[in-house]
Every structure is written in structure tokens, then in C-alpha cells.
Amino acid sequence: MIDQLPEALILKILSSLPTKTVLSTSSSSKEWQSRWKSVPKFEFNSEDYESEHQTFPEVVSKSFFSSEAAVLDCFHLTCGSDQVDPVDVVHWIDTAFARQLRTLVLDFISDDDEYFVFTSRLCNCDTLETLKLGSMIIVDVSSPGSMKSLKTLHTYAWYQNDESILNLLSSCRILEELVVGRSAEHTVSFFTIEVPSLKRLVIYDDNSCTEFFGYTIVAPSLKYLKIEELRCPQFSLNAPDLVEANIAGVSSGINESLASVRRLFLDLSPSETPSGCIFYQLVYLQIYTHEPDWYDLLTWMLERSPKLQVLKLVDLSDFHDVFHVSVLRKVVREPELILQQPPSDLGRNLRAPCQPPNAFFSEKIAGSRGHYSTYDTEVTNRALGDLLRCLVGDNIKSWDSVLCQAEFAHNHATNRSTGFSPFHVVFGLVPRGPLDLSLAPDSWFWLHLLLFFFSLSLTFSFRNDDVAGLCDTAFTIDIDQCESVSEDCKQKVKILITVTLLVKRLS
């Protein structure tokens, strides 16, 4: 059946299979005895040939020199450093280069600290488009080579010295993607990346060696940057066109270099919180919430991102904590405006900001309101970001300056399946003193609310005129009869509570 397919399609199918499988097809029939020789891909792993009659180098050499492919798309070699002679490896690479190789992948494994040395001689192939250097390789490039077509370089290798890094990168005239992986054993002093054509840069670095000082990056065309586990004392980045950055576990001060990014992903601990930077162009922010006190980073970023449109919180376990534990603590300037010694669960909802969250309001984002899809969660977080920004400002003079934005945020935070927003807002009379932000409770809460009002003999009335368009129903609570509130507090303010009724509307 497969013999009836076009030859080009058969070769494409064979190219998708492991080389060992391709070689085994030569024994299936007479027509297939030489077909494998035209396959333009060689992928060898020494573990696949441990029980063969031939040694691993013999299998590779025989396959290479029997091949009839004029152009090689890929040569992928994975083996133990003690299983091959470096001279043979260089010979195989030279042969592949002579056949206009496009992709070269080298990965060595060794328990005896035996390394393969990647020299200047191997930096000369004008057809090579992708080069990936794995572990147990030492890059010793004494002078720049010529890899005019190379656009992708992934290197987890060691470097003989700082100059080897410069010479390797100088060999790549049109390099667009660079992935750098460094372990604790790497000992170069500076890692300099100066590539005018570079568009994507990824750095994985768990090196804590005191002899390594840091990175110097000059990439005027860079659009995307990802850095994980960077512990060096110095970091210099010159990338004026940077659009997106993904930063995790970084201790060095790189944030000043990210001021112009439009999309930012942060996974940082409190000790790594950035400082001294305003993100004037930032419109999308994603923060990972598994670190303790991650809300400090959230508050800091909200205050310094004037154009933020989308906020996404990943691994968020309790929506309620976002406001009570962080934002409320940051923005409420006068603690006496909050009810003291609350007499019930409702009163605890208006507690002092440093108290722990009350389980009464601790509903998850996928709780009783129904399961939220990824899209719904992102929409909700985006609206939350807008809402927090309009409530957290330090210089708000009146509600008129924030109600429109709060209304827009609330109206765009609904679940597509239920039509409800997952949270409601409770705020004080003073504009910069929001009191609460939490998930909307179930219907039974409203009965509790009415019983609480009745027990305190409080009066409440509709105040739609003052908050027109923000919510369905608003109430003023007369706290003069509430014994738990201090006289000083009563004289200063009467709390205005605005609640958006998303489940059951009071009438």
C-alpha cells in the first residue's frame, strides 16, 4: 500500500521515524533495500544500539557513508562521551556540512567528566540554520567562524573563556533566537550577548559561582525575553524594542531595563520585588501567586502601571485575599474609618485591614458561581485589575473620577454562562478608603444581612442618586445606634456601603 505513494511522500514519512527504524526497513523487501539511503535525516542515540553486533561508531559511520541524500536536513547525535572518539564526531560533522546540513544537535553524556570540544573549525557552515549544543560540551572558539544562515542557537555547553562566547555569537550574522542554559559549574566571568539581529532570548541560569559577575546584553531588535533563576550581581540590558518579558527567580536588578515592555510575566519572591521603575507602556501583567506575600508585588505593580489593561493572576486560590490582605492594607490611610469590634460576620467584613480573612467570604473563583473557564478567569482578572486601579489611587478627590471606570470593570467581569460577576464592592465615603472587595455571597447571605440590620435597629434607604449606574441597589447605614462603634468614629463619618446584588435583588 505504501509503495503506491509518491516517492517524496514516502521519504517524508521515513524522515519522521527514528533512524534505527528507517534502517530496519531495508530488510522488508528488495525495493526497500536502498530507499533509506535517500532519507535526509540522521538521528542517532547510543542507547538504541547497545545490543547490536556493530559498535555505535560503526553504525553511524556506515549510515553516513552509505547515504545518497544530497542535502541533509538534520544530524542529531546523542551518546556517551566515552563511547565515541572525538575525531570520529568531527569527521561526521564535516561530512554533514559538506551535504549542506541545516540542523545540528549534539548532546553528550558522561560520568567521567569527559567533554567534547566544539572548536572554531565547527563554526563554518553557511547552510546551517539551527544549532543545539547540549551538556558535556566545551565551546572553545578562538576566532569567529561563518554560519551565515544560522537563525536558532540553543546552548547548554560550557565555555573555555569569555572570548569563546563572543566569537561563537559573532559567527552568527542573522541569529534570531538564542537559548542559554548555565549550571553551577560554569566559570566564565561575563556572558556578553551582542547580536543586532536577535529577536528572542531565553536564559536559564542556576549558577551561583562568585567568579561570575553577570550578563551584558545588547540586542536592539529583541522582542521577547525570558529569564529564570538568575543569581548574578550584575545585569545590563539594552533592548529598546522589547515587547514581552517573562521573569522568574531573578535576584539582580533587571527591572529598570524592562520599563518599556508591553507584556510582563512575573514569578518573584518578596525579596526580589522590583524598585525604582515605572512601566509606562505595560498593558498586560501576569503574576504567579504561589510565593508568600505575592500581593506586595501585585500592589507595587498596580501603582506603577498607569496603562495596564489586563491583569492575570495564576494559581490564585482565594480571590478574597487579593483585596483584604494587600490592597486594603496599602490604601486605607485612616483606620478609624473602619468599624471597630464588629459584632457579627457582617461586621467582620468591615474589619481592620490587618486581620486575617474571614472564612464567611472565602469562596473560590470556581465556587458556587459555577466553574470558570480560562477565558472567563482572564476576563474576571482583567476587570479586577481595572477596578483595583480606579479604587487604589492615592489622589482621588471624589467618586465622580472613579465611578465610570468601576462601572466598566464590573460590567465586564461576568461569567459567560451565568451572566454574573464573581465579586461585589464595599467602599467608604472617603474616595481613597475602599473597605472591601470579595466574591458575591449566596442567596442565604441576604437573609443574614436583614437579620443583622433588624437586630441593631439600623435604618437603611435607597441611595441610587449618589451612585447611579454603579450597582442595582445601594444602602446607607445609620451607625448612631451601633454600640460597637466609637463616638469619635461616629462623629467623623457615617459609613456608606454599596453592594452590587448579583444573585438576589432586595426590594
C-alpha atoms as one frame of an Amber mdcrd trajectory, in Angstrom:
protein
   0.000   0.000   0.000   2.726   2.461   0.981   4.649   1.615  -2.194   1.889
   3.287  -4.205   2.554   6.670  -2.597   4.754   9.270  -4.297   8.438   8.864
  -3.511   8.653  12.322  -1.957   5.837  11.468   0.470   7.466   8.150   1.394
  10.710   9.954   2.215   8.807  12.478   4.315   7.198   9.651   6.282  10.551
   7.951   6.809  12.060  11.247   7.966   9.573  11.343  10.837  10.760   7.956
  12.155  13.812   7.152  14.308  16.861   6.364  12.196  17.098   2.857  13.657
  13.565   2.145  12.400  14.387   3.606   8.996  17.461   1.385   8.674  15.411
  -1.693   9.548  13.150  -1.130   6.511  15.997  -2.223   4.240  15.229  -5.863
   5.079  11.490  -5.666   4.349  11.744  -6.135   0.571  14.096  -5.724  -2.358
  12.566  -2.361  -3.256  13.344  -1.040   0.207  16.964  -2.146   0.397  18.280
   1.229  -0.726  15.324   3.558  -0.111  16.590   4.550   3.347  19.728   5.962
   1.730  17.718   8.919   0.388  16.281   9.937   3.775  17.724  13.406   4.608
  17.737  12.933   8.373  20.032  11.082  10.781  19.154  10.808  14.463  21.427
   8.526  16.483  21.195   7.666  20.171  23.803   5.263  21.535  21.241   3.700
  23.892  19.393   2.321  20.867  22.415   0.286  19.761  23.685  -1.240  22.995
  22.905  -4.809  21.953  23.868  -4.531  18.296  26.615  -6.622  16.719  28.286
  -3.467  15.483  29.638  -0.764  17.730  27.821   2.537  17.836  30.533   4.425
  15.878  30.460   1.712  13.198  26.682   2.082  12.790  26.930   5.866  12.434
  29.865   5.741  10.025  28.278   3.089   7.808  24.993   5.006   7.667  26.719
   8.271   6.838  28.882   6.967   4.052  26.106   4.843   2.531  23.715   7.769
   2.416  22.822   9.149  -1.012  20.945  12.246   0.191  22.398  15.332  -1.474
  21.064  17.582   1.302  20.840  16.666   4.994  18.023  18.312   6.920  19.160
  17.112  10.336  22.011  15.352  12.130  21.158  14.617  15.771  23.769  12.796
  17.867  23.188  11.683  21.472  25.801   9.447  23.067  28.218   8.962  25.915
  31.491  10.825  25.593  33.335   7.589  26.322  31.500   5.726  23.532  32.873
   7.694  20.607  36.184   9.102  19.529  36.043  12.917  19.201  37.907  12.545
  15.897  35.017  10.448  14.541  32.463  13.009  15.698  34.301  15.827  13.932
  34.525  13.682  10.807  30.760  13.026  10.848  30.034  16.732  11.295  32.370
  17.665   8.439  30.602  15.137   6.210  27.209  16.563   7.172  28.428  20.113
   6.490  29.561  19.011   3.034  25.983  17.851   2.366  24.505  21.259   3.186
  23.337  20.385   6.692  20.516  22.546   8.061  20.132  21.350  11.684  22.858
  20.054  14.017  22.068  18.746  17.520  24.857  17.454  19.783  24.267  16.039
  23.254  26.845  14.056  25.209  26.525  12.099  28.453  29.422  11.148  30.691
  30.071  10.028  34.251  33.806  10.631  33.950  33.816  14.374  33.141  34.832
  13.715  29.560  33.835  16.592  27.305  33.541  17.058  23.587  35.287  20.224
  22.442  33.382  22.368  19.946  36.118  24.316  18.152  36.328  27.130  15.600
  36.548  24.526  12.848  32.937  23.528  13.540  31.695  27.117  13.243  31.902
  27.107   9.458  28.773  26.012   7.618  26.839  28.543   5.578  23.771  26.276
   5.174  23.297  25.559   8.890  20.057  27.118  10.191  19.743  25.550  13.665
  22.490  24.588  16.133  21.800  22.980  19.522  24.667  22.187  21.879  23.778
  20.105  24.927  25.651  19.204  28.077  29.203  17.839  28.361  30.415  20.140
  25.575  33.094  22.799  25.896  32.901  25.667  23.420  36.455  26.698  22.606
  36.148  29.125  19.701  39.354  31.126  19.369  38.173  33.138  16.354  34.820
  33.861  14.662  33.622  31.413  12.033  30.972  31.696   9.336  27.419  30.474
   9.846  25.616  32.890   7.558  22.247  31.107   7.661  22.075  30.299  11.379
  18.889  31.720  12.942  18.444  29.470  16.002  21.099  28.687  18.619  20.440
  26.695  21.807  23.472  26.171  24.004  23.781  24.423  27.357  27.505  23.986
  26.877  30.449  25.227  28.882  32.778  27.910  27.561  36.534  27.884  27.609
  36.611  31.630  28.257  34.645  34.851  27.737  36.081  35.267  24.235  34.627
  31.936  23.107  31.134  33.296  23.758  31.805  36.427  21.736  33.387  34.511
  18.859  30.573  31.947  18.694  27.905  34.648  18.532  29.944  36.693  16.067
  29.813  33.710  13.718  26.011  34.049  13.514  25.259  37.070  11.327  21.439
  36.728  11.254  20.766  34.981  14.575  17.149  35.489  15.700  16.647  33.045
  18.606  19.120  32.313  21.395  18.575  29.952  24.348  21.299  29.886  27.012
  21.439  27.333  29.836  24.118  27.550  32.511  24.732  25.349  35.555  26.646
  25.906  38.758  29.893  24.579  37.284  30.202  27.176  34.532  33.006  29.573
  35.340  33.151  32.405  32.788  33.304  35.919  34.251  30.914  37.760  31.937
  28.399  36.471  29.442  28.206  39.062  26.683  25.431  38.857  24.097  25.779
  41.466  21.378  23.659  40.415  18.408  21.899  43.147  16.368  19.503  40.682
  14.685  18.395  38.833  17.856  14.600  38.738  18.397  14.096  36.073  21.099
  16.336  35.434  24.111  15.833  32.786  26.816  18.209  32.388  29.777  18.129
  29.530  32.312  20.853  30.148  34.880  21.254  28.499  38.296  24.918  29.443
  38.528  25.818  30.884  41.935  29.582  30.935  41.420  31.172  34.046  42.943
  33.527  34.348  39.969  30.633  35.010  37.582  29.682  38.683  37.523  26.758
  38.829  35.137  25.298  39.440  31.699  25.742  42.240  29.220  23.084  42.163
  26.515  22.928  44.493  23.530  20.055  43.473  21.264  18.349  46.402  19.515
  15.889  44.092  17.693  14.913  41.980  20.724  11.148  41.447  21.079  10.902
  38.627  23.649  12.942  37.936  26.794  12.627  35.060  29.272  14.892  34.674
  32.302  14.767  32.022  35.039  16.871  31.633  38.190  19.332  34.434  37.551
  21.582  34.998  40.600  24.388  37.119  39.211  25.203  40.512  40.795  25.202
  42.469  37.515  22.805  42.598  34.603  22.841  45.089  31.739  20.157  45.037
  29.051  19.946  47.335  26.048  16.803  46.301  24.158  14.737  49.369  23.236
  12.198  47.397  21.163  11.430  44.765  23.829   7.705  43.891  23.817   7.324
  40.911  26.172   9.321  39.681  29.183   8.918  36.597  31.383  10.920  36.896
  34.616  11.174  34.231  37.347  13.502  33.834  40.316  15.707  36.788  39.432
  17.717  38.477  42.170  19.616  41.049  40.131  18.179  44.469  39.363  16.963
  43.984  35.814  13.606  45.692  36.166  14.818  49.136  35.160  15.640  47.580
  31.789  12.029  46.424  31.377  10.322  49.798  31.660   9.241  49.820  28.008
   7.675  46.322  27.835   4.000  45.931  26.929   3.514  42.385  28.292   5.143
  41.217  31.535   5.055  37.844  33.325   6.433  37.843  36.893   7.202  34.956
  39.251   9.162  36.593  42.054   9.503  36.310  45.823   9.132  39.360  48.122
  12.910  39.784  48.339  13.015  40.097  44.550  10.350  42.799  44.294  11.474
  45.397  41.731  12.137  49.008  42.625  12.606  52.379  41.009  10.778  51.697
  37.751   7.571  52.949  36.108   6.085  50.706  33.410   4.643  53.376  31.149
   3.839  51.014  28.242   2.639  47.966  30.200  -0.849  46.803  29.151  -0.713
  43.099  30.160   0.545  41.785  33.509   0.595  38.179  34.740   1.718  37.407
  38.292   2.210  33.944  39.801   0.758  33.756  43.300   2.492  30.738  44.862
   5.171  32.817  46.594   4.397  34.123  50.116   3.342  37.783  50.177   2.929
  37.858  46.407   0.291  40.550  46.929   3.048  43.057  47.776   4.329  42.634
  44.245   0.785  42.977  42.871   0.200  46.233  44.727   3.580  47.587  43.687
   2.929  46.802  40.027  -0.585  48.285  40.050   0.762  51.540  41.412   3.427
  51.742  38.680   1.489  50.616  35.603  -0.653  53.575  34.504  -1.782  51.978
  31.213  -2.481  48.447  32.478  -5.464  46.816  30.750  -5.171  43.100  31.580
  -4.230  41.569  34.944  -3.935  37.779  35.188  -3.233  36.005  38.482  -2.048
  32.416  38.098  -2.647  29.828  40.857  -4.918  32.244  42.669  -6.553  30.247
  45.469  -8.627  32.900  47.203  -9.996  35.908  45.375 -10.888  37.483  48.696
  -7.276  37.735  49.871  -6.304  39.977  46.960  -8.054  42.944  48.495  -8.225
  42.294  52.232  -4.627  41.293  52.810  -2.841  43.546  50.349  -4.709  46.341
  48.614  -6.812  47.324  51.618  -3.752  47.417  53.823  -1.996  49.691  51.341
  -4.720  52.220  50.576  -6.708  52.754  53.800  -4.955  55.714  55.410  -7.291
  56.239  58.409  -8.023  53.034  60.366 -10.687  54.812  62.453 -12.969  54.892
  59.418 -13.422  51.126  59.685 -15.933  49.707  62.170 -14.254  48.592  65.375
 -15.035  45.341  67.231 -17.565  44.096  64.675 -20.463  42.289  66.381 -21.185
  39.722  63.659 -19.967  38.159  60.444 -21.151  41.181  58.502 -19.224  43.444
  60.826 -16.097  41.359  60.309 -16.421  42.100  56.636 -15.656  45.726  57.609
 -12.749  44.811  59.837  -9.369  46.437  60.255  -7.159  45.606  57.260  -4.510
  43.610  59.120  -6.910  40.984  60.428  -6.945  37.563  58.704  -9.641  36.898
  56.077 -12.988  35.694  57.362 -13.999  32.252  56.084 -17.521  33.617  55.642
 -16.416  35.266  52.406 -13.681  32.804  51.442 -15.235  31.403  48.271 -13.005
  30.207  45.464 -13.250  31.598  41.983 -14.704  28.278  40.787 -17.136  28.005
  43.693 -20.877  28.479  43.885 -20.956  30.891  40.984 -20.107  27.972  38.671
 -16.874  26.768  37.089 -14.943  29.457  35.232 -13.153  28.644  32.014  -9.696
  30.067  31.290 -11.310  32.805  29.217 -13.735  33.744  31.994 -10.956  33.799
  34.567  -8.859  36.100  32.410 -11.808  38.427  31.816 -12.517  38.496  35.544
  -8.890  39.241  36.390  -8.730  41.952  33.752 -11.806  43.610  35.241 -10.388
  43.213  38.742  -7.240  44.987  37.617  -9.272  47.890  36.239 -11.350  48.029
  39.398  -8.373  47.977  41.729  -6.596  50.685  39.763  -9.589  53.002  39.975
 -10.001  52.413  43.722  -6.381  52.327  44.834  -5.265  55.734  43.584  -3.769
  57.992  46.231  -5.110  61.283  44.871  -8.790  60.572  44.256 -10.797  63.689
  45.201 -14.319  62.442  44.562 -16.185  59.346  43.468 -17.042  61.046  40.185
 -13.493  60.408  38.978 -13.688  56.654  39.513 -17.318  55.555  39.188 -17.235
  55.296  35.395 -14.168  53.090  35.472 -15.563  50.968  38.305 -18.830  50.535
  36.427 -16.982  49.477  33.273 -14.841  46.993  35.210 -17.820  45.498  36.995
 -19.900  45.132  33.834 -17.069  43.313  32.050 -16.363  40.787  34.799 -19.309
  38.489  34.232 -19.287  34.752  33.698 -20.493  33.931  30.187 -22.692  31.070
  31.373 -24.345  32.769  34.381 -24.159  36.446  33.460 -22.992  37.271  36.990
 -19.864  38.978  38.241 -17.937  36.917  40.831 -17.389  39.814  43.248 -19.044
  42.839  44.796 -17.584  46.072  46.108 -17.985  47.673  49.522 -16.391  51.088
  49.902 -16.331  54.000  52.318 -17.456  57.580  51.937 -13.901  58.830  51.594
 -12.870  58.024  47.992  -9.468  56.630  48.820 -10.797  54.373  51.575 -12.353
  51.317  49.894 -13.496  48.877  52.550 -13.953  45.544  50.858 -13.743  43.519
  47.665 -14.816  39.889  47.749 -16.795  37.229  45.948 -20.537  37.724  45.821
 -22.155  35.521  48.520 -25.023  33.086  48.059 -28.693  33.959  48.454 -28.822
  32.917  52.114 -26.430  35.728  52.944 -29.099  38.338  52.264 -31.336  36.824
  54.953 -28.428  37.049  57.363 -27.914  40.647  56.269 -31.525  41.608  57.004
 -31.473  39.870  60.387 -28.311  41.756  61.266 -29.863  45.089  60.352 -33.000
  44.254  62.308 -31.086  43.188  65.406 -29.254  46.515  65.539 -32.372  48.561
  64.745 -30.484  50.194  61.909 -32.264  52.147  59.236 -31.428  51.847  55.598
 -32.747  53.561  52.498 -32.109  53.564  48.778 -29.433  55.975  47.559 -29.465
  55.422  43.806 -28.982  59.124  43.149 -25.489  59.147  44.629 -24.231  56.023
  42.886 -26.306  55.975  39.739 -25.203  53.303  37.261 -22.658  51.628  39.513
 -24.920  48.980  41.044 -28.512  47.800  41.258 -29.176  48.822  44.860 -27.279
  50.894  47.437 -27.924  51.478  51.142 -26.904  53.965  53.790 -26.450  52.546
  57.259 -27.073  54.775  60.265 -24.366  53.779  62.729 -25.542  56.112  65.515
 -27.329  53.204  67.188 -24.429  50.777  66.841 -22.821  50.431  70.284 -19.708
  48.762  68.893 -18.657  51.917  67.053 -16.679  54.533  68.939 -18.151  58.001
  69.405 -15.140  59.536  67.694 -15.774  57.404  64.636 -19.486  58.292  64.641
 -18.670  61.981  64.616 -16.236  61.685  61.751 -18.132  59.558  59.278 -21.263
  57.576  58.519 -20.361  54.551  56.536 -21.850  54.280  53.076 -21.950  50.651
  51.956 -22.551  49.994  48.295 -23.311  46.406  47.392 -23.886  45.069  43.899
 -26.618  42.477  44.156 -25.740  39.764  41.668 -27.794  36.840  42.953 -30.906
  38.261  44.571 -32.052  41.843  44.417 -33.515  43.384  47.558 -36.764  45.218
  47.089
